[in-house]
Amino acid sequence: MKKKILASILAATMVLGLTACGASGADAAANTAADTAADSAEAAAEPADTASDAGADAAAEAVDYGTGEIKVWVADAVVDFTKSQIDTFISNNPQFAGYTVTVEAVGEGDAAGNMITDVQGGADIYAFAQDQIARLVSAGALETVNPEFEADVKANNDAGSIAAATVGGQLYAYPLTSDNGYFLYYDKSVVTDPSSLEKILADCEAAGKNFYMEINSGWYQTAFFFATGCDLSYETDDQGNFTKANVSYASDAGVVALRKMIELNGSKAFQNGSAAGEATNVAAIVDGTWDSSTVKDLFGDNYACAKLPTFEGSDGKTYQLSGFGGFKLLGVKPQDDEMKLEVCDAIANYLAGGDVQLARYNEVGWGPSNLSAQGSAEVKADEALSALGQQLAFTVPQGQYPGDYWGLATSLGDSVRNGEISASSSDSDLMSVLQEFQDTCVGYAQ
């Protein structure tokens, strides 16, 4: 079982503004040393840095973390940033000075595959995309989050990122970002109420403007099905082979979702698409943060963003459009040396903390998962990220999907687009379409 971080490190990191849990009774000596240092600093009116050094010195004396090497993998865009942050952290926590930390450029898309291929030779700390977490856990490449940090990590990050970092009820990673998903951009001189899909379409139709959403995309299409409670997910082994499909599209909920897609397609304002650069005469579009600059140019002073709207289902109920959410996570590899594991956890917790997430946003624009960072003036001023943050509360973290799924989803959307299924189709007809879709999805895992 993973050891708890001693009070000595917690006292030192709290001086730096990091979030951590309280120490156990066994750590009373370290707490006393840290408190004495802090009291002395206050009485002498010493600078904050001196108090920080005193707390860190007391921590260093309290426990010997040993020596070793730690390898960290992050995307190339944040290698220098990560190096600088780790240098600062270790400088302020000299009890970890016996460790040499190397930061290497390995992107989130490649990290999981490399770790699974060679866990022992892989990184000790690494960033990865949330859709790889099940494989990493199965392969024994992820340690659970240190119990001393778990409560704060859960409390300080948004629900979507915590769900993405959780497998089987256990938190296995530290959330880094909440910035991959889609939401609504709209022209506020046309759209008067962005909270309702029906009202958005009415405003667009009245103004002779277009509403864009890509209903023949397996990524955007899930917004309707997940909204009504349908499931579409896969389980894999540690080699990435699909072992089970959980699909409930062939259901009353699925029929409600499909009927709404058909209704949307029937609006004279509707255009199928999600690329702002290709949109014409547009007043509203479902898109992501990557197109924010393009949409700003389109809408000018009327530029506005919001979470996806609700819609009225054929069953008379109101549903919140959902869809996929994407997150970057930071994982720690299991270690034989418990002291090294504590050091790795301390570094990971720091790199995923609110202050560093905000600094990372300012440096490279990655949207934070930390609630405090999301509430900062800088991030709140970013209208696209703020809208995405609201939407991610209603999304499902994207897992792994068979390559054929995406083509199948396109075919389903195309059957709506070309009128093969329409408003005149019976519920029985729609259920048959969805049953075939579901059976095919299940077949991918057999």
N, C-alpha and C positions, 0 to 999 in steps of 0.2 A: 504494500500500500504506500502511496505517495506521502512523504513527510510534509508536515505543515511548515510554511515559511516562519522562521523564528522572529520574535518581536524586534530583534535588533535591526533586521532589514526593513521591517515595516516602519519603525520609528524614523529611520533615515529617509525612506522614500516619502513618508508623509510630509516631511519638511519641504520636499520638492513639489508638493502639491499632487502626488499620486494618490489614487484610491486604493485602499487595502483594508482587510478585516482586522479586528483587534487580535492581540497575541494571546496565547494560552497562559495558564498560571505557571507552567514550567519555565516560562521565559521571564519571570519577574526580575531577575538580575539584569537582564538586558534592558528591560523597561526602565529600571531605576537609573541605569547609566545614562540612557537617553534623556530621561526627565531632568536629571541633574545637569546635564550639558545644556538643555534648553533653558532651565531656570537661571543658570549662571550667565548665559548669553543675554537674557532679558535684563538682569540686574546690571550688567556692565554696558548695556545698550550697544552690544556688538552688532555689526552688519549681519544680514540674514545669511550670507555665504559662510561666515564664521560659525554660526549656529549649525548650519547644515553640515559643515566639516566635522564639528564636534560630535554630532549625532552619528555621522558615518564612521568616525573613528571608534566610537563606542561599539557600533555594530561589528566592525572589523575585529575588535578584541574579543567579542562575545562568541564568535564561531569561526571555524576555519573551513572555508568552502573548497580548499584545495586548489589544484591547478589543472589546466586542460585546454583543449581547443574546441571551439564551437563554430559550426558552419551554418550560415544563414542564407536562404534562397529567397530573393524577391525579384520583381519585375525590373528590367533594365532602367525604366524611368525613375525608379526610386532607390537605386543602389547607393548613390552618393548621399541622399537624404537619410537613408537608413544607417549608413556608416556613421554619419555625424551624430545622429540621435543615440546610437549605442555608445559612441565615445563619450558623449555627455553623461549618459546614465552610469557608466562604469567609473568615470571620473568622480561622480558624486556618490558612488557606492564602492569605495576602495576594497571592501571585503571580497569583491569579485575580480580584483585586479590580477589574480593568478590565471585568468582565462584569456586566451587570445581568440578574438572573434573575427571571422572572415565572412564578408558579405559577397555573394556571387549573384550574377544575373541569370536567373532561371524563372521564366514567366509562369504565371498561375496556370496556364493551359498545359504546361509541360511538367510542372513539379510533381503532380500526382503520379503520372506514368513513370517518372524516374524513381520516385520513392517506392512504388510497388515493385518495380523491377529489382531494386537493390536497397532494401530498408537499411541495412547496416551501413552501406556506403553513402546513403543519402544525407540530406541536411538534418541538423538537429532542430532547427526552427525554419519553417517554410510557409510561404503564402500560397494559397491555392483557391481555385474556384469552387463554390459551394456544391456544384453538381458531382464532385469527386469524393465527397466526405464518406459515403457509405463504403466505397472501395477501399479507402485508406484505413478505415476502422477495421474492416474485414481482414486486411493485410497486416494488421498489427503495426501500422505506421503512425498511429496517433495515440498519444497519452491523453487521458481526460484532463480537463482544466484543473489546476491546483485548487483543492477545497478552500484554501485561504482566500482565493480570488473569485471563486465561482459566484457567490451571492452578489458581489459588486458588479461583475461582468453582466449578469442577468439584469440587474437593476439599471445599469447605466447605458445599455444599448437597446435599440428598437426591437420590437417583437419579431419582425421578419428575420433579422440577422441572427437572433438567438435561436429561432426555429431552424435556420439553415445550419447552425453550428451544433445542433443536437441530434443524436442518434440513439434510439431506444431509451429515451428519457435521460441520457447522459450528455453533458456538455463536453464536447471534444475539441473545441477550437475557440480562439479569441476573435470576435468580429473585427474586421478592419474597415469595411465600407458597406454602404447601402446606396448603390448608385447605378444599378443596371436594371432597367425596367421601362415601362411606358406609362404615359399619362396624357392629359389633354392640354394642347396649346389652342388658344382661341383669340379671335379678334373681338375685343370687348365693345367695339362700336356696333357689332352685329349680334353677338351672343349675349343675351341679357341674364340668363340663368344657366351657368355651366354645370349645375348639379344634376340636371335631368336630361337624359338622352333625347326624350321626346321633345322637350322645349328647345334643345340645341338644334334639332332637325327642323322644327317649326320656324325658328329664327332664320336659319340658313335658307330654307325654302322661300320665306317671305322676302329675303334680300336678294334672292337669285345667286346665292353663294354655295360653295361646296363644303361638304364634311368628308374627311378622309379617314378611313380605317381599313386595314388589310385583313379581310375576313378569310382569305384563302391562304393564310399563313398559320402554321402550327404553333407559332409563338403568340401571335395576337388573338387567334381564334379561341384560345383557352379562356379569354376574358369572360366570355358568355357562359361556358360550361362550368368553370370553377365558381362563377357567381351563383349559379343555381344549386351548387353542392355536389356536382359530378366529380369523380376522381379519375385521374389518368396518370399513373406513376409506375415505375419499374424498380425491381430489386435486382441486384447484381452480386456476383461473387467477386473475389479479390482480383480476378483476371479481367473483370469488366464484362463477363458473360451475363446475359439477362436470364434470370432464373424464375422470375414471376412478374406478371402484369396485374395491376390493380386498376380496373377500368369499369366505370359505371355510366357510360354515355347512353346505353340502351335502357333508358328509364324515363319516368315522367319528367324528372328534372332535366334530362337531356332533350326531351321534346320541347320544353319551354325555352331552353337556350337556342335550339335550332330554329324555332319559330321566330325568335327575336332577330336572329341573323337574317332570316328571310324578310322580315318586316323592314329591317334597316336597308337591305338591298333594294327594296321597293321604293325607297324615298328618292325623289328627283334630285335631292341635294347630295345623295351618297356617291362617293367615288372610292373605288377599291385601291388602297395604297397607303404607304406609311413614310415615304421619303419626301420631306419638305421641299427639297430642291427640285422635285419633279411635279409638285402640286401647282395647280392653276386655279385662279378665282376662289381661293380657299378662305374660309372663315373659321374653320376648326379642323384640327388634325390630331390623331392619336400617334404619338412619336416619342422619342427618347431624348435624353440630355445632349446626345451627340449632334443634334440638329438645332440646338437652341440659337446659335448665331444666325442660321439661315432663317428661322422663324422670326427672329427679331427684325431682320431686314424686310420680311414680308409684311409684318403687321405694324412696324414702326411704333408710334406712340400708343397704339391700341394693343400692343403685345400683352398677353396675360396667360397664366398657367393655372391648372387646377388638377386635382385627382380626377380619375375617370368618373363619369356620371353614373347615376342609378338608372335602371330601366323598369318599366312595367311589364311583367310577364303575362302570357296568355292565361295564366291561372289567377290573375288579379293581384298577385303579390309584387312587392317592390324588391329588386335585387341590385346589389352593388357590383358593378363590373369589376372583375378580379384580374387574373392572368398570372404570368410568371414574374418572379422577382429574382434578381441576381445579386450575389454578395461575394466579396473577397474575405477570406478567413485566414488566420494565422495559426498554424499547428505546431505542436512540440512532439518530437519523436520520443518514444519510451527509451529510458537510459538504464544501464546497469548500475551506474553510480548515482545514488540518490542526491548527493550534493550537487553534481552537475545538473541533474534534473531540476533542482530548485533554482539554480542560476538561469537555466533556459526558460523556466516559467516566469521568473522575475523579469527577464528581458522581454519576453513575449507580451506579458501584461503591460509593461511600459510602452512598447511600440503600438499596442492596441488601445492605449489610454486616450482619454478625451483631448488632452493638450496636444499630444502627438498627432492624433487624427486631424485636429484643426490645422496644425502646422503643415501636415501633408496636403490638406485641401488647398491651403494658400500656396504651397510649392508646386503641386502638379494637378490640382483640381479634382482629386478623388473625393467623392461625396461621403461624409462620415456616417457611421452607424451609431456613434455615441450621441446620446440625447442632448447632452450639454453642448457638444460641438455643433449639433444641428440647430440649436437655439442661439448660436452666436450671431453677432451682427453680420459677419461676413457671409455665413451660409444662408441666413434668412434673407439677405439681399439678393441671393441667387434664386430667382423665382422658379426656375426649372427644377433645381434640386429640392426646393421646399415642396413643390407639388409632387415630385417623385417620392419624397419621404412620406407624405400623407398617403399616397397610393400603395406603397409597399406594405402598409399595415393590413391591406386586404388581399395580398398576393400569396402565391404558393412558391417557395423556393424551388427553382428549376433543378431537377435531378438529371440523371442520365436517361437518354431516349435512343431507341434504335434509329439508325439513319433512315430506314424506310418509313418511319412514322411521319416525318416531315412531308414526304411526297403524298402520303395517304391523307394527311390533313389538308394539303392543297387541293386534292381531288374532292374532298368533302365541301370545301369552300367554293370550288368551281361548279359543283352541282347546284349550289345556290345561285351563283353568278349567272349561269347559263339557263336557268329556269327549269332544270331537270326536276328539282323540287321547288315548290312555290307555295304561296299562301293558300292555294286551293288544294294542296296535298292534305290527305287525312292524317290524323295522329298515327293511325296504323301504318301508313306509308312511311312517315317519318321514323317511326320506331324500327321499321325494317331496315331503313338506311343506316340508322345508328347501330342496330344489331350487327350488321355486316362490318361496319367500321370497328366496333368493339371486338368482334371475333378475330378480325385481322390483327388488331393491336395485341391481343392475347397471344395470337400465333407467333408473334415475333419473339416471345420468351420461351417457346417450346422447342 
